[in-house]
Amino acid sequence: MVAGARRHIRRRLQGLRHRGPPARAQAWPGRLLHGLSVPLVVYALIRNGDATGSLFKPAELREELWVGGLLGLLLSARLAWNRWGDGGSRLPGDGPAWERRLARWAHRAIYGLLAYLIASGFAIAWLRPGARIDPAALFFASDSLALNIALDSHAAAGNLLMGLLALHIAAAFWHLLLRRDGVWQSMLGGPFSGRRRPRPPAQT
């Protein structure tokens, strides 16, 4: 019974594997923008306002504004590259339709949440002077309604973004380990571009 279950699982997993040509490699601008954005997003999520107390430390708040500004530039460049360059999805055209739809909407949600986090972060910095904040309150911590909305929606957007990034990472491993369609390798370039090298002729 166990052996039969293993064979069944093996056949199901093999059925998920991509059979057509591998994903087309990203050009170097796309890989560069991705490589610069990832550590900056991770840094921003770790060094958030709760961790640094930036609402009460002007120097920390200025650092967050610099990070937000850099992320805004990278996000704008990435969207421009996707629109007018060679960016966009690298999913093979013969993949399942649900996979393409999920990838498209997940990327749109990630870009939208990043844009909102940047905008709301600058709004928080603009609304913070003069507002009284209770550091012990979880919600509506200040005496400014606009600042409360900016703070709470900023925190909610950050939590949503972390969930989507976890889904994004899981999808990357889905393509690497199960689909094996070259999507993971397409972001690395060079010898890891996902292009299959032709096999040398067999020697007789």
Secondary structure, 3 states (H helix, E strand, C coil): CHHHHHHHHHHHHHHHCCCCCCCCCCCHHHHHHHHHHHHHHHHHHHCCHHHHCHHHCHHHHHHHHHHHHHHHHHHHHHHHHHHHCCCCCCCCCCCCHHHHHHHHHHHHHHHHHHHHHHHHHHHHHHHCCCCCECCCCCCCCECCHHHHHHHHHHHHHHHHHHHHHHHHHHHHHHHHHHHCCCHHHHCCCHHHCCCCCCCCCCCC
